């Protein structure tokens, strides 16, 4: 004689319940999965020392800079907007600067420097004119000097977090330094100002990705001036020649 249907169903439910309880007990004996370990943040002085070494070894890079507040000092008598430069260290670069000139509107100024020779033109169709090395506003050969010994130059340096910049995960470091520290790079910087500095540093290779300079670099800058620099194509092959 077959078992009543209700008894068979009850037995099946009972077996299933016991199986679930046994599985739960077995699982409870296994250690719970541990949370992934947080990525440790290196010491800020160690980070800055790595940055210094990388800049000193850099052979080329693409730079961009914008005046975020458009309140900086005049650039050859014009309002500076932005700059793009390809640099082949230590002394060669090609630079395109966008400015706003009174009576002309937006104008592109180009500067090319190779060795001790530099030329400049004030608009796209203008002729190239010789430019004295003393008049070149940027000296990219001074990069390694400016960024050497960063742990000693930057005051109150501190790691402030991690952010994605230009497709790379970066460590953000903030601090301040004296404007005269920039003289080897920005040749006419005026001494005596405190510049607030933010560095975005690739956490994989410790290359600089972005830099913000806040405050006066020149006496004619407004106090609220901020300039944002980006670095790309570090150590990519590049060849720069003077225009014919």
N, C-alpha and C positions, 0 to 999 in steps of 0.2 A: 504494500500500500504506500502510495506517495505521501510525503509530508505536506501538511497544509501550506498553501501559497503564502499566507501571512507569516507563517513561521520561517519559511525559507527566506523571505524578504528581510525579516528581522535579524536572522542569523547573518545574512550578507552585510547588513548595516553595522552589526556588532563587530564583525571581522574587520571591516573597513576602518571603523573607529579605533580599534586596537592597533591596527597597522599605522594609522596616523600618529597615535600617541607614542608608539615605539620609535617612529621616525623622528618625532620631535625630541624625544629623549636622546636619541643618537646624535642628532644635530647639536643639542645643547652641550654635548661633551666635546664638540670641536671648538677650538679657539675662534673667537669672532675675528673677522678680517680687520687688520689694523689700518688706520687711516694713513694715506700717503704722507711721508715725511715732508715737512715744509723745506723749501730751498733756503739754505742759510744765506744771510746777507754778509758779504765780506766786510772787513773793517774799512772805513771810509778812506783812511790814509793808504791802505793797500790798493784800493780802487784807483785813487788819484795817481799813485806811482805807476800803475799799469798804463793809465792814459798817457802819462808823460813819456813812457818808453815807446808807446805806439806812435805818438806824434813825431818823436825824434826819428823813428824808422820809416815814416811815411814817404813814399816816392811820388805820389800824385793823388789828387782828389778833385771832386767837383764841389764848389761852394755856392751856397745861395744865402742872401741876406735881405731882409726887409726891415724898414723902419715902421714898426707896428703902430706907432702913434703919429708918424709923419711930423714929428716935432724936433728932429735933430738939426744940427748945424747945416748950413748951406754947403752944397757940393759943387765947386767951381761956379758959385753964384746961382745955383739952381736948388730946387727942393728935391732931395734924394727920395726915391721911391723904393727901388729894389736893385739888387746886384746879383749877377751870376758870373762865376769865374771857374775856369779850368786851370788847375795849378800843377806844374811839373817842378817839384822842388829840386834844388833849393831856390832858383831865381827866375824861372820862366812861368809866365801866366798869360792867359787871355781873358779879358774881363768885359762884360757888357753891363752898363749901368743905365737904368731907367730913371729919368728925372723929369721934373716939370719946370720949364724955363719961362720967365716972364715974356709975354708977347709971342711965344712959340708953342706953348702947350707941352704935350708929352714929347720928349726927345730921348734918343738912345745915344749914349756916349760909349765909345769903345776904346780900350787901352790894351796894348800888347807889349809885353816886356820879355826880352830874351837876353840873358846875361846882363851887361851894363847898358844895353840900348832899349829905349822905350819909345813908342809912337802912340798918337792919340788922334781921334777924330770926333767932332762934336755932333755929328748927325750921320745918318746912314749913307747919304750920297756925298758927304764932305771929303776933302782930301786928308790923307794921313799927315800929321805934323809931328816933328820930333818933340819929345817930352823929356825934360831933365829928370834924372833919377830922384832928385830932391823933391820934385813935384808929384811923384807917384804917391797916391794916398794910401796904398797898401803895400806892405813889404812881406810877401808870403814866405820869404826866406827866414823871417824872424819867428815863424810859427814854433819851431822847436825851442827857441829861447823863451817865448811867452809861456809855453806849456811845460817847461822844465821845472822840476822841483815843486809841482803843484801842492803837495802837502804843506810846504812851507809858505806858499804864497796866498793860499785861500784861507781866509779867516772864518772861524765858526762853521767849518764844513760839516755837513751831516747828510746821511742818506734819508730821503723823504718818501721813498716808495718805489714802485715799479710801474711802468707804463709802456704801451706799444707805440713806437715812433718809427715812421717810414718802414713799416713791416717788420720791425725787429723789437724784441722784448728788451726793455732798457731799465737801468737803475737810474733814478733821479737823485742828483746830488745838488744841494744848495749851499751857498756861502757868499762871501764878499771879498773884494780885493781892491787895491788902489788903482786908479786909472793910469798912473805912470807905468804900471806893469805891462800895459798894452803898447807902449811906444815902439817896440821892435816890430810890431805887426801893423798898427795904425800909426803911421809916421808922425802925424800932427796932433796926436792925442794930448790933451792938457793935463798936467799933474794936479793933484790935490783933491780929486773927487773919489768918492766911494762908489764902486760899481757892484750892484747885486747880481750874482751869477747863479744861473741854473744850468747844469750839465745833464744831458740824457746820454747815458753810456751803455753801449751794447753789453748785456750781461754774459754773452757767450765769448766775445773776443776782446772786450773792453776798448773798442774803438768808439770815438765820439760820434754821435748821430745828430745831436742838436745842441745849440748853445743859446741861452737868452742873456743879454746884457741889459740890465736895468739901471737907469740913472744917467748922469752926465759923463760922457767921455771927452767932449769938447766943452769949453766955457760957454759956447753959444747954444748948446743943447738945452732944451727945457728939462726941468728936474724929472718929469714923468716919462721921458724918452725911454723906449725899450726897442732893442734890436734883436731879431731872431735869426740865427745862422743855422743852416743845415749842411751836413757833409754826406756825400754819396760817392760811389765809385772809387773808394779808397784803394790805392795801389793798382788801379786799372791802367793798362798801357795808354800812353798819350804822347803826342808829339806836337810841340808848339814852335812856330816859326814866325819871324817878322813878315808882315805883308810886303809885297813888291811895290 
